């Protein structure tokens, strides 16, 4: 960071009057803060890292107070960085402004295989933190396990289920699967059945694995009661809202069985609880039925949840959740994103596979292509149905797929150049829409503009410059994780 960039960041922090996902403010006018470990850990544990800006007093209306001694401050910050595991290497920048000195420490995100970064004095379980908004929160034991699982390449789908026995498996379906595997593989056909099962991960030392139980078990939930799907239809837009007769749910079901059976029953539940509109073509008079959500997209999303959820012992008490609201459909699966994959890369890059045995088996059973086509199919089907882009969220160990029933706004396709009168109307609607943090694509969908850069440059950037909309990542304005939020007017 150059001194000019630091000055811009200082001005922005004072105007924003808030910390962010990647910005922490410290006064340091009377000495070095005694406890930076939490922020050093949380910034190191996120891909984009973060910046600690010293010389701004958050407790006194974000006043620019300057630091007590820049050289001594950097020395003490480095001492705290050296007590982290792995050691944090900050990049310092200093600025003299209005006879006051300001210091920034850029904390780089460490490689995924080295995470979590933690304070050595507390140890890995108590000294590791994650950034949530503007706060540093202790990592859960599961979040720490996720890094360990990726680093050591744990395969939880092939862990042996010691209490399982062969007579609790559907042998007919198992034989059909093994026949599919042997087809076109003459070398595999030469092996005995028990050797093939060991080779493809259905057994470990003759004991059925979790994959075998989930794929061919007569009743898998006898061993793992919560490895199921809970599906509810809610009479409102949030869980807890009651219907006109005081009902909490319009429909509520626990879906059990093998992965294939759960997929089929989950689709049946969705079909039962969504509306089907009848549309008459005014030119041809032909009738067409349109569902709230395209079922091909729904199937891909549920299938992805079943195959790619986390099946580790830490999450075996957490079911997949299907939630049908009045305005959206959500699928929540335990585990979050796996490995190095980021939200913006979904469907665009080949990702690490958390459960490779399950993925290959479902391909052999004809349920999936296993070609990383699920997300592109979801996007294509929603676009074909003229619906908003799917929303993907990684919420600290839970991966969420959300389909919005309809676009938030449907103005004419071709928006005329913005005049003062029209700009005022669009401005008010956009400010109201952004009372909830929105990403670029959501704003473009709201404005019904296909070009996302054009939508942001033409309608959002002027509001940001006027101080009416705030950036969640002001120091990284082009970040794909950027969110836009309306400031509260005084």
C-alpha positions, 0 to 999 in steps of 0.5 A: 500500500502506498501513502496515497492509498493509505490516505484514501483508506483513512478518509474512507474509514472516517466517512464510513464510520465502521469496520468491515470484513477486511478492515480493523481500526485501532486508536494506538494513541497511548500505546500499542494495543495489547491484544491483536491476536484475534484480528491477526488470526481472523485476517490470516484465515481468510483468502483476502487477508485484511488491513489494521489501520492504527490512529483512528479512535472508534470510541470517539466517532472515529476521530483521527488521533494518530499513533503515539510512536510509529517505530515503536508501534511497528516493533510491538506489532511484529512481536505479536505477529511472531507469536502466531502459528504460522508466523504472520508477516505484516506489511507496514505503511506510514502516513503523516497527515495534519501533523499526525502519524498513521500506520497500516498493517496489511495482513496477508491471507495464508495458504489453505494448507497452513490454516488455521493461523492461531495464537500459540499462547492459546493453542489451535483449538482456543487461539484460532479466529474467523472474521464475521462482518466486523468482528473476530469470533473464535473458530468452532472445532468443526471449522478447525477440522475442515482445514485438517480434513482438506490438508490430510485428504480425509475421505469420510465417505469410505470410513468403515461403519463397524456396526453394519453387516452385509445382510442390512444391504440391498444385495440386488441393487448392489449386484446391479451396481457392480455389474455397471462397474464391470461393463466395459472394464474386462480387468475389473471383471476378473476380480472377486466381488469382495475384492471389487468392493474393497477396491471401489471403497464399499468395504474396508477390511470386509467392513461396509463403509459409509458409502455402502450404507448410504447407497445400498443400505435397507435403512441407512438411518438406523445407523445414522438417524440424522443423515437424512433430509428435513423438508418444510413448507413455511407460510411466510418468508421466515421460519416461525411465521404463522399461517392464517390458522396459526399453523407453523408449517404448511407441510413438514416431512422427514425424508429417509432412505438411500441417497437415490430414495431421498432424492426422489422423495425430496423432489416429490415433496417440492412438486407437492408444495409449489404452485403450477401456473397455467399460461396461454400463448395469446398467439397460438392459444396453446396452454403451458404449465409453469412451476414456481421453480424449474424442477431440473434445477431443483433436482441438481441442487438437491443432488449436489447437497446429497453427494457433496455435503460433509459426512464427517463424524462432526456433522453426522448429527446434521440433516440436509434442510429443504425450506420452501418459503413464500418468496424463495426455496433454500437448500442448506447442507452441512459442510460449506465449500470444500478446499480452495473453491470460492463462491464466485468460482462455482460452475466455472472451475473444476473443484476438489471433490469431498466425497469421490466414492459417492460421486463415482457411484452415483454416476455409475447408478445413472443419477449424475454425470459427475462432470461438474455440470450441476451449477451450470445446469442450475443457472441455465434452467433459471435463466430459461425460466426468466428467473433471478440468478441462484444465490450461493452462500457459505455460512460458517460450515453450512452451504446454502443454495437459494432460488428466488421465486421471481425477479424483484423488479421488472422494468422495461427491457431497455432503460432510457438514459437517466434523466433527473426525474427518472434517476430520482425514481430509480435511486429511491427504488435502488436505495430501498432494495439495498437496505439489505446488502446486495451483490453486483448481480442482484442489483443488475437483476433488480434493474433488469440490466444484463450488463453488470458493469454498466448497472454498477457504473451508471446507477450504483457508483454515483450513489456511493460517491454521494455517500448514500451507499456503502461498500462492505469492502471499501479497500477492495472495491472490485472484490467479487465479495463486494456488497452494497448497503444503503446508509441510514439517513439522518 
